[in-house]
Amino acid sequence: MRIIPAIDIIDGKCVRLTQGDYAQKKIYNENPLEVARSFEAAGLTHLHLVDLDGAKRGQVVNWQVIESITTNTSLNVDFGGGIKTFEEIDRLINLGVKQVNLGSIAVKQPDKITEWLEHFGGEKIILSADVKNEMISINGWQQDSSINIVTFLRDYIQRGIEHVTCTDISTDGMLSGPNVELYKKLLLSFPQLHVIASGGVSVIEDLHELRAIGVDGAIVGKAIYEGKISLEQLAKM
């Protein structure tokens, strides 16, 4: 299982939200590159980078931060937040981003995603599925949809998707433990999918539990910043 520390950016700074609420923002570091380098120095190899300004605005905003991290670290960066165009994906990949996360646009314009999958390949694109009570949420979690996660994934597997990051909004930033039952359900329904679990990881035991059920990766955010899990513990995994 890949351990994927997260950096969320607002105004070029490293922040965390609670349950996706922009009003519940906490700044952890003014310099995201410094944070990324600390992950790299600890021996971690992956990074989940999110442009929260971009998610809100519907276009990538923090280009400078993205470039500074891809240029100055060897981390395998997957990036999300406001991606809406072919040109943005192309630019991100040229900057050294390994994979892009597509969320709201995947709900609204599935045919575009199919085109991009055909052009960039399934390895480059992660379907970003943010859920509340197993229903998809969009636009930086500010809007609920009427689409069930299982129906959503079934459609996208037919379109060629191979990777999905599933975030349970109710657990995100709460340090209350991940929704293991949700991930079990997805793995049982779609054994061919590379499922990345996101939201709620609070102690190292949560990661052992996720690894035991067979997820491909686990994203860790607030638990790192609040000192609940050390980088040394993560590196050992």
Secondary structure, DSSP 8 states (H G I E B T S, - for coil): -EEEEEEEEETTEEEEEETTEEEEEEEEES-HHHHHHHHHHTT--EEEEEEHHHHHHTS---HHHHHHHHHH---EEEEESS--SHHHHHHHHHTT-SEEEE-HHHHH-HHHHHHHHHHH-TTTEEEEEEEETTEEEETTTTEEEEEEHHHHHHHHHHHT--EEEEEETTTTTTTS---HHHHHHHHHH-TTSEEEEES---SHHHHHHHHHHT-SEEEE-HHHHTTSS-HHHHHH-
